[in-house]
Each structure stands twice: as C-alpha cells, then as structure tokens.
Amino acid sequence: MLVRFTAVALIGWSCVENALYVVLCHHEKLPIELLPCVIRSLPFLAGLVMLVKSRSLAQWLADKLDL
C-alpha cells in the first residue's frame, strides 16, 4: 500500500508541477519550453513504473526490511 501511495504521490506532484509551469509561462507571456516539461515529467515516469512494478517492489522492500 505504501508503494502505491508513493507512486500516486509522485504522479500527482509531477502533474501539479507541470501545470504550475504552464500557468506561470502563460501569466508572464513566455514560451513553454520542452526541456523543463520533460524534466518535470520524470517523477511521473518513476511513479508509473512504481505502479506497474508495485507488487515486486513491495516484496523486495519487505525482504530488505525483514533482515
């Protein structure tokens, strides 16, 4: 459950970050550049990978914490 929550938090954070960047660019009448959007989308991709691999990631984490 913690792994899924972390993944969804990363996805939400990335979406909010991109939305704020676009709003700021529109407010200041600046062009929206591709590189800052791509960099701000990296947590989205990490969260997506975490959601896909959540079961194996949770099992790996449980094994590591079990010691």
Secondary structure, 3 states (H helix, E strand, C coil): CHHHHHHHHHHHHHHHHHHHHHHHHHHCCCCCCHHHHHHHCHHHHHHHHHHHCHHHHHHHHHHHHHC
